[in-house]
Amino acid sequence: MSNLLRSLVFGVFLGLANTSMPHPWYESLPAVALDYKVHIDAGKEDCYFQYVHAGATFYVNFQVVRGGDGKAGFAVRNPDGVIVHPYQWLSNSDYQDTVKNAGYYSICIDNQFSRFASKLVNLYITVIRYEEWDKYSREIEELNVSVENFTSTITTVEKNINEMLQTQHLSRSREARDLNLLLDNNSYVQTWSIAQIIVIMVTTTIQRIIYFALDLLNFYCLSTVYYFFLKKNWRACFTRLCIISHIYTNKTFH
C-alpha cells in the first residue's frame, strides 16, 4: 500500500514537472520594466527569477536603501546556471547583457554576512527586445508604406527611454537612501539630546536635594536649642561644617 502511494505521488510530481507553465502576459511585450522594494532578513539570501527572450537586452540594478552597514551581496546567474555577475558586498551594483539563450535569469541578494540587521533593497529590472520593432515595420511595409526612418526613430527613442528610466531609477534609489540616512541621523540626535536633558535634570534635582539637606544640617547645628542643650557636642558640629565648606565666621563657639 505504501509503495503504491509513493508511486502515485511520484507520478503526480512528474506530471507537474512536465506540464509547461504559461509565461506572464508582460513577457510578450517589446519592453518590460520592473521596480521592486524587497526586505531581506538578517542572515538570509533571496533569489528572484526573470524570463528573458533570446536576443533581448537584460538589465538589473540593485540599491540598498536602509539597514545595517548599507551593503549587501548581489549575484546574477544566466539560464545555464553560470554566475555572470559574481557576489560582491556593495551598496549598489548593476549588470547588463544581450541574451543569447532564452530562459530564466536568477537574481540573488545575499545578507548572510549581516547577522542582526535586515536590509531594504530597491531592485530594478528591464528586458527590452529591440527586434520586436522590426515586426511593426514589416506590418506597415505590407501596406506599402516606407517606414525605415520611422522604425529607426522609434528604436532610438526606445533606447533613450530605457536609459532615462535607468537614470530615474538610480536617482530615486539614491534619494530614498539619503532620506533614510537623514531620518536615522535625526532619530539618533533626538535620542541623545533627550538623554542628555534627562541627565541634566536628574543631576540638578540631586544637587538641590543635597543643598537642602546641608541647609537643614547647618540650621540644626547653629540653632539656639542645640547651643543651649547640646553645648558639649559643638566640636562635632563644627567638624561637620568644615567638611561641607560652610564655615560661619560671624558666630563664636564657646
C-alpha angles and dihedrals in degrees: 000000000000092000090052091050092049091049091050093050091047090051092052093051091046090052091050091049092052093047111101111231115220116244119244115270094246093059090075092059121102091241135019127188120187126185121188138173109207131186115222116196121223113278093010137116124208126193128198128195130215125184114228126189122227112272094020123128111242121200131175131176131181131192127184105228102180143355141072116344091347094250137106141170118265129190137166127204124193123225090272091060094250116141103238093172111038123215116280127173100229141138091236138002141163141199133200131182143155106243120231100180121041118235146098119313116211117221113191128188114197124202098164094117090061108074099180111016123077121210135224109212130189110216122193123186131179131181115188125183106196093179089066088075088065089065090060091049092050091050091052092044088058085063088056092249119139107227103158093118090041092054092046090051092049091050091050091048091049092052092048091048091051092051090047092051091050091050092048091050091051091049092049091049092051091046092052091047092050091047093052091046090051092049092049092050091047091051090048093051093046093049094051092043091054090046092052091048090052091049091050092049093048091047092049092049092050091049091050091051092049093048090048091051091049091050090052090049092050092048091048094050095046099040120120091239092057091046096053102034103032101034093136091065097054092110092059090050091049090052091053091050091052092052093053091045094239104125114170108212095178094072129067119217115212 
